[in-house]
């Protein structure tokens, strides 16, 4: 058992490095368009053939032909032509990758503008967020939407996959959440409508886990729909309540059923919503205990403690944390608000 545990730890540490090395060695040709890949290989083979001709002293070994200076001329021409082909294709690919990286940077800037803006804190509550995409753009979505009648909607989603495809689907989910919230701020109806939309208009291999929580700021009552997501944690008075899944991930089955659960965010308590990239990046044998210890902190630095749990050696996914803390004297704030 000890050997197996040691092997697991080594794999977790060396896995990212091993995959990175494999990517650097193989992907430079594999990701090229097929036509460019073929021409590049022709150039490489021509250079290899030129070196072979010089070594064998012949273009058609075992026959020694041609003789003298012609052999070196032909070998030089083959090598230069192969070098030119290879470098032309690699230069073209470099330009394409540079343009792609520029597009990714622009996409990241756009995605940052779609995130909840720094706004005044809700009366009686403190909202803190942390988002760290694994690549230039990520497939995590989170939102804080203020509604009428002193209500607030918290939404978070984790799209399958990474990179640009996941980011596009996450932006689609954000548009759906905001449009539905303006008409009907009901987490149950929201989950059903978004699920049907994704089943109809997204690829069959794409889905998303999500959590929609409606907070009544006056009473602290929470109405939660958890679509196959990591369970949010309601922490307060030394106890913790996990809001487990109440339905399937979004985008899998059009007729999937969803339920809503209720919870109470008491004065002095906290609500933590996160994606699996956060818990997967916590090192140690008991990440759940480290998470609960951070939530139990009373120094007011809960978010800093949560961010410190993210270990770069274990981080292989987008990380999103949404923390909502209710003031200990929230009752007086709600009456004033």
C-alpha positions as CSV (number, residue, x, y, z in Angstrom):
1,X,0.0,0.0,0.0
2,X,2.9,2.4,0.8
3,X,4.5,1.7,-2.6
4,X,1.2,2.3,-4.3
5,X,0.7,5.6,-2.4
6,X,4.2,6.7,-3.3
7,X,3.7,5.8,-7.0
8,X,0.5,7.9,-7.0
9,X,2.3,10.9,-5.5
10,X,5.1,10.6,-8.0
11,X,2.6,10.4,-10.9
12,X,0.9,13.5,-9.7
13,X,4.1,15.4,-9.5
14,X,5.8,14.1,-12.7
15,X,2.7,13.7,-14.8
16,X,2.5,17.4,-15.9
17,X,6.2,17.4,-16.8
18,X,6.0,14.1,-18.7
19,X,3.0,15.4,-20.7
20,X,4.7,18.7,-21.4
21,X,7.8,17.0,-22.8
22,X,5.7,14.7,-24.9
23,X,3.8,17.6,-26.2
24,X,6.9,19.6,-27.1
25,X,8.4,16.6,-29.0
26,X,5.4,15.5,-30.9
27,X,2.9,18.4,-31.2
28,X,5.0,20.7,-33.4
29,X,4.2,18.5,-36.4
30,X,1.0,16.8,-35.2
31,X,-0.9,20.1,-34.9
32,X,0.1,21.4,-38.4
33,X,-2.4,21.1,-41.2
34,X,-1.9,17.8,-43.1
35,X,-0.6,19.4,-46.3
36,X,2.1,21.4,-44.4
37,X,3.0,18.3,-42.4
38,X,3.6,16.3,-45.6
39,X,5.7,19.0,-47.2
40,X,7.7,19.3,-44.0
41,X,8.4,15.6,-43.9
42,X,9.5,15.7,-47.5
43,X,12.0,18.4,-46.6
44,X,13.3,16.5,-43.7
45,X,13.7,13.3,-45.8
46,X,15.5,15.2,-48.5
47,X,18.1,16.5,-46.0
48,X,18.5,13.0,-44.6
49,X,18.9,11.6,-48.1
50,X,21.6,14.2,-48.9
51,X,23.5,13.2,-45.8
52,X,23.2,9.5,-46.8
53,X,24.5,10.3,-50.3
54,X,27.6,11.9,-48.8
55,X,28.1,9.0,-46.5
56,X,27.7,6.3,-49.2
57,X,29.5,8.3,-51.9
58,X,26.6,7.5,-54.3
59,X,23.1,8.7,-55.1
60,X,21.9,5.1,-56.0
61,X,24.0,2.9,-53.7
62,X,25.3,0.1,-54.1
63,X,26.1,1.6,-57.6
64,X,28.8,4.3,-57.2
65,X,27.2,7.1,-59.2
66,X,28.0,9.8,-60.0
67,X,31.6,10.3,-59.5
68,X,33.6,13.3,-58.3
69,X,32.3,16.8,-57.8
70,X,28.8,16.0,-59.2
71,X,28.0,13.9,-56.2
72,X,28.6,16.8,-53.9
73,X,26.7,19.2,-56.1
74,X,23.6,16.9,-56.1
75,X,23.8,16.2,-52.4
76,X,24.2,20.0,-51.7
77,X,21.1,20.7,-53.9
78,X,19.0,18.1,-52.2
79,X,20.0,19.3,-48.8
80,X,19.4,23.0,-49.5
81,X,16.0,22.2,-51.2
82,X,14.9,20.1,-48.3
83,X,16.0,22.8,-45.8
84,X,14.1,25.4,-47.8
85,X,10.9,23.3,-47.8
86,X,11.1,22.5,-44.1
87,X,11.8,26.1,-43.0
88,X,9.2,27.5,-45.3
89,X,6.5,25.3,-43.7
90,X,7.7,25.9,-40.2
91,X,7.8,29.6,-40.7
92,X,4.3,29.6,-42.1
93,X,3.2,27.5,-39.1
94,X,4.9,30.0,-36.8
95,X,3.0,32.9,-38.3
96,X,-0.3,30.9,-37.9
97,X,0.5,30.1,-34.3
98,X,1.4,33.7,-33.6
99,X,-1.9,34.9,-35.0
100,X,-3.7,32.2,-32.9
101,X,-2.0,33.3,-29.7
102,X,-3.0,36.9,-30.5
103,X,-6.6,35.7,-30.9
104,X,-6.4,33.8,-27.6
105,X,-5.1,36.9,-25.8
106,X,-8.0,39.0,-27.2
107,X,-10.4,36.2,-26.2
108,X,-9.1,36.2,-22.7
109,X,-9.5,40.0,-22.4
110,X,-13.1,39.6,-23.6
111,X,-13.7,36.8,-21.2
112,X,-12.4,39.0,-18.3
113,X,-14.9,41.8,-19.3
114,X,-17.7,39.2,-19.0
115,X,-16.9,38.4,-15.4
116,X,-18.8,40.1,-12.6
117,X,-17.3,43.6,-12.2
118,X,-16.0,44.9,-8.9
119,X,-19.1,46.3,-7.4
120,X,-20.4,47.6,-4.1
121,X,-20.8,44.8,-1.6
122,X,-24.3,43.6,-0.9
123,X,-25.7,45.1,2.3
124,X,-25.0,42.7,5.1
125,X,-22.9,40.4,2.9
126,X,-19.3,40.2,1.5
127,X,-18.7,38.6,-1.9
128,X,-15.2,37.6,-2.9
129,X,-14.2,35.8,-6.2
130,X,-11.1,34.1,-7.6
131,X,-10.7,32.9,-11.1
132,X,-7.6,31.3,-12.6
133,X,-7.9,29.7,-16.1
134,X,-5.6,26.8,-16.9
135,X,-5.0,28.2,-20.4
136,X,-5.4,31.7,-21.9
137,X,-9.2,31.2,-21.7
138,X,-11.1,28.9,-19.5
139,X,-14.3,26.9,-19.4
140,X,-15.4,28.0,-16.0
141,X,-18.3,30.6,-15.6
142,X,-19.4,32.4,-12.5
143,X,-21.8,35.3,-12.0
144,X,-23.4,37.4,-9.3
145,X,-26.7,38.9,-10.4
146,X,-28.6,41.4,-8.2
147,X,-32.4,41.0,-8.6
148,X,-35.5,42.8,-7.3
149,X,-36.9,42.3,-3.8
150,X,-33.5,42.1,-2.2
151,X,-32.5,38.9,-3.9
152,X,-29.2,37.8,-5.4
153,X,-28.5,35.0,-7.9
154,X,-25.2,33.2,-7.7
155,X,-24.3,31.0,-10.7
156,X,-21.3,28.9,-11.5
157,X,-20.6,26.4,-14.2
158,X,-17.8,24.1,-15.3
159,X,-17.8,23.2,-19.0
160,X,-16.2,19.9,-20.1
161,X,-12.9,20.3,-21.8
162,X,-10.5,23.3,-21.8
163,X,-9.5,26.2,-24.0
164,X,-11.5,28.0,-26.6
165,X,-14.3,25.5,-27.2
166,X,-15.1,25.4,-23.5
167,X,-14.9,29.2,-23.2
168,X,-17.4,29.6,-26.1
169,X,-19.9,27.3,-24.4
170,X,-19.3,29.0,-21.0
171,X,-20.1,32.4,-22.7
172,X,-23.3,30.8,-24.1
173,X,-24.3,29.7,-20.6
174,X,-23.7,33.1,-19.2
175,X,-25.9,34.7,-21.9
176,X,-28.7,32.2,-21.1
177,X,-28.4,32.7,-17.3
178,X,-28.6,36.5,-17.6
179,X,-31.5,36.4,-20.1
180,X,-33.5,33.9,-18.0
181,X,-32.7,35.7,-14.7
182,X,-34.3,38.9,-16.1
183,X,-37.5,37.1,-16.8
184,X,-37.7,34.4,-14.1
185,X,-35.2,34.2,-11.3
186,X,-36.1,30.7,-10.5
187,X,-33.1,28.3,-10.2
188,X,-35.2,25.3,-11.0
189,X,-36.7,26.8,-14.2
190,X,-33.2,28.1,-15.2
191,X,-31.6,24.7,-14.9
192,X,-34.3,23.1,-17.0
193,X,-34.3,25.7,-19.8
194,X,-30.5,25.8,-20.0
195,X,-30.3,22.0,-20.1
196,X,-32.8,21.8,-23.0
197,X,-31.0,24.6,-24.9
198,X,-27.6,22.9,-24.6
199,X,-29.0,19.5,-25.6
200,X,-30.4,21.0,-28.7
201,X,-27.6,23.5,-29.8
202,X,-24.3,22.1,-28.4
203,X,-22.2,19.1,-29.6
204,X,-23.2,15.8,-28.0
205,X,-19.8,15.4,-26.4
206,X,-20.1,18.8,-24.6
207,X,-21.8,19.3,-21.2
208,X,-21.5,21.4,-18.1
209,X,-22.0,21.0,-14.4
210,X,-23.6,24.0,-12.8
211,X,-25.0,25.4,-9.6
212,X,-27.7,28.1,-9.3
213,X,-28.3,29.6,-5.9
214,X,-30.9,32.2,-5.2
215,X,-30.3,34.2,-2.0
216,X,-32.9,36.2,-0.1
217,X,-30.7,38.8,1.5
218,X,-33.2,39.7,4.3
219,X,-33.6,36.2,5.7
220,X,-30.4,34.4,4.4
221,X,-32.6,31.7,2.8
222,X,-30.9,29.8,-0.1
223,X,-32.7,28.0,-2.9
224,X,-30.2,25.8,-4.7
225,X,-30.2,23.7,-7.9
226,X,-27.1,21.6,-8.3
227,X,-26.7,20.1,-11.8
228,X,-24.0,17.5,-11.1
229,X,-21.6,20.0,-9.7
230,X,-19.3,19.9,-6.7
231,X,-21.4,20.5,-3.6
232,X,-21.4,24.1,-2.3
233,X,-20.7,24.4,1.4
234,X,-22.7,26.4,3.8
235,X,-20.6,27.0,6.9
236,X,-21.6,28.6,10.1
237,X,-21.8,28.1,13.9
238,X,-19.1,25.4,13.7
239,X,-21.1,23.2,11.3
240,X,-21.0,22.6,7.6
241,X,-23.8,21.7,5.2
242,X,-23.1,20.4,1.7
243,X,-25.6,21.1,-1.0
244,X,-25.4,17.9,-2.9
245,X,-26.4,17.4,-6.6
246,X,-30.1,17.5,-7.3
247,X,-29.9,16.6,-11.0
248,X,-27.7,15.6,-14.0
249,X,-25.1,17.8,-15.6
250,X,-26.5,20.2,-18.2
251,X,-26.5,19.2,-21.9
252,X,-26.7,15.4,-21.5
253,X,-30.4,14.5,-21.6
254,X,-33.2,16.8,-22.7
255,X,-35.7,15.4,-20.3
256,X,-33.4,15.3,-17.3
257,X,-35.2,16.1,-14.0
258,X,-34.0,18.6,-11.5
259,X,-34.9,19.4,-7.9
260,X,-34.3,22.4,-5.6
261,X,-33.0,22.2,-2.1
262,X,-33.2,24.8,0.7
263,X,-30.6,26.0,3.1
264,X,-30.0,28.9,5.5
265,X,-27.0,31.2,5.5
266,X,-27.1,32.4,9.1
267,X,-25.4,35.6,10.4
268,X,-21.7,35.1,10.6
269,X,-21.9,32.1,8.2
270,X,-20.3,31.6,4.7
271,X,-21.3,30.1,1.4
272,X,-18.5,28.6,-0.7
273,X,-19.1,27.6,-4.4
274,X,-16.2,26.3,-6.4
275,X,-15.2,24.2,-9.4
276,X,-13.4,20.8,-9.3
277,X,-10.2,22.5,-10.4
278,X,-10.0,24.0,-7.0
279,X,-10.2,20.8,-4.9
280,X,-8.1,18.9,-7.4
281,X,-5.3,21.4,-6.9
282,X,-5.1,21.0,-3.1
283,X,-2.2,18.9,-2.1
284,X,-2.0,16.6,0.9
285,X,-3.8,13.5,1.9
286,X,-6.8,15.3,3.4
287,X,-7.7,18.2,1.1
288,X,-11.3,18.3,2.6
289,X,-9.9,18.9,6.0
290,X,-7.7,21.7,4.8
291,X,-10.7,23.2,3.0
292,X,-12.8,23.1,6.2
293,X,-10.0,24.6,8.3
294,X,-9.8,27.5,5.9
295,X,-13.6,28.1,6.1
296,X,-13.4,27.9,9.9
297,X,-10.9,30.8,10.0
298,X,-12.2,33.9,11.9
299,X,-9.5,36.3,10.9
300,X,-11.4,37.6,7.9
301,X,-8.8,36.2,5.5
302,X,-10.8,33.3,4.3
303,X,-10.3,33.9,0.6
304,X,-6.5,34.4,1.0
305,X,-6.4,31.0,2.8
306,X,-8.4,29.4,0.1
307,X,-6.2,30.7,-2.7
308,X,-3.1,29.6,-0.8
309,X,-4.5,26.0,-1.0
310,X,-4.0,26.0,-4.8
311,X,-0.8,24.1,-5.5
312,X,0.7,24.8,-8.9
313,X,2.1,21.3,-9.1
314,X,-1.4,19.8,-8.9
315,X,-3.2,22.5,-10.9
316,X,-4.4,21.0,-14.2
317,X,-7.7,22.7,-14.6
318,X,-9.5,26.1,-14.4
319,X,-9.9,27.2,-10.8
320,X,-13.0,29.2,-9.7
321,X,-13.9,30.2,-6.1
322,X,-17.0,32.2,-5.1
323,X,-17.2,33.0,-1.4
324,X,-20.2,34.8,0.2
325,X,-20.0,35.7,3.8
326,X,-22.9,37.1,5.9
327,X,-22.1,39.7,8.5
328,X,-22.7,38.7,12.1
329,X,-25.1,41.7,12.5
330,X,-26.8,41.0,9.1
331,X,-30.3,41.4,10.6
332,X,-29.7,45.1,11.3
333,X,-28.2,45.6,7.8
334,X,-31.2,43.9,6.1
335,X,-33.6,46.2,8.0
336,X,-31.6,49.3,6.9
337,X,-31.2,48.0,3.3
